Amino acid sequence: MDKILMKSLCIQTLKQMRLDAQITQLQLAQMIEKPQRFVSKYESGDRSLEIIEVYLICKKLGRSLCDFEEILEGFAKEALT
């Protein structure tokens, strides 16, 4: 799978996890002690995240990296069909 598509799917996964938790960008930003623009920038693809940041976001959303991977794999399968 190409790197650009994978980045897009990772962004989609994080956004979907936030929406599933019924949390706004502002609420998530407050939870992770970052400005709202931090969440906006990574959700729009303007900023990349380190794995520790993905982990912390997952934890604040009550999810795990395994949950992230499962959702990501689902989006990947959809993208390849």
Secondary structure, DSSP 8 states (H G I E B T S, - for coil): --HHHHHHHHHHHHHHHHHHTT--HHHHHHHTTS-HHHHHHHHTTSS---HHHHHHHHHHTT--HHHHHHHHHHHHHHHH-
